[in-house]
Amino acid sequence: MPPAADPTRPPSDVPITITLDGTPYTGTAGQTLAGVLLGAGRLSWRTSPGGASRGVFCGIGVCFDCIATVNDACDVRLCQRRAVDGDRVVSQGLDAPLPLRSAGTRPAHGVADV
């Protein structure tokens, strides 16, 4: 199927704007949130527990380095989420201590201890 005939693929010339921590970034419809940020020259948007900058690492949703809060939903992988005009992205650091499980092991970030 030619790309222009694919109903799941929006036209690439439709501009969109998202915000990251209140700063606007423009991209085109069809890009992921990480793609919009990378295309605008933004390489990182959070920090590791040791203070290192983090952004896209694997680009396929495996590593979780690109997580952020999107429209009040936390732990969103920006490399996997298609950008929508008006999306509000907020940096999400891992520098805050994670709760300990009763066995003394740390849960994966964003996983609730139920």
Secondary structure, 3 states (H helix, E strand, C coil): CCHHHCCCCCCCCCEEEEEECCEEEEEECCCEHHHHHHHCCCCEEEECCCCCEEECCCCCCCCCCCEEEECCEEEEECCCCECCCCCEEECCCCCCCCCCCCCCCCCCCCCCCC
